[in-house]
Amino acid sequence: MSTSTGRILPEVTAESRDFWTGGFDDELRIYRCRSCSGWFHPPVGACWRCRSRDVGPEVASGRATVAAFSINHHPWFPAFPPPYVIAAVELEEQPDVRLTTCLIDVDVDTVEVGMQVEVVFDKQDDVALPFFRPVNA
């Protein structure tokens, strides 16, 4: 875990490597089952739908919809002054695949469920953190 920029960075594992490093190539890499074609996150070695182990990372579009959000007003970390938005976004490819993320480049008063967003990456050390911003931001 690294905190060089004020962020606590995730530990990269064999299964999560493509997710955390895809952003260096501007790609959102999400696991997909090659047997039933279902997408899923977090990345694990078997599909939860059909139990196939024929799974692996695939490049997703990076487009999503805000499914839920919370506006943080507490100054937890000096590097991240409030307010900021923590959101659950549903991937365009499969709405039951949700990522917890921060929304950036957005006025917190305009965020709403159903807002269309797109991925952007914050490249830090050995990970590229996926954040989302409103489409056409």
C-alpha positions, 0 to 999 in steps of 0.5 A: 500500500502506498500513500505518496499522494495522500491516497491509500493505494490498493495492493495489486494481486494476480487477479486484480492486476489488469483492473488496477493497471489497465488505466495506464493504457486508458482501458477499464479492464473488467473480468468477463466469463468466456462461457456465459459472457457475463461481466463481473467485479471484483475480479476472481477466478470463477464466474459467479453465474455459471461457475466457469473458470474460463474467465479473464479481463476484457476491455469495457467501454468505460461508460456507466450510470450513477446508481447511488451516491453520497456527498462527503462533507467531512475533511477525512484527509487533508489532500481531499477537501470536501465536498466530494462525491462517492458513487456506485456506478453501473457499467453500460455493459452489464448494469448489475456490475457496479464499481464504487468510485469518486465522481470528479469534474462535477458540481456536487449539487448536480449529481443525480441517480441516472447521470451518465458518466465515463471513466478517467484514470488517476495514475499513481505509482503502480496503479491507475485508479478509475474515477468517473466524470459526467459525459461531456464534462 
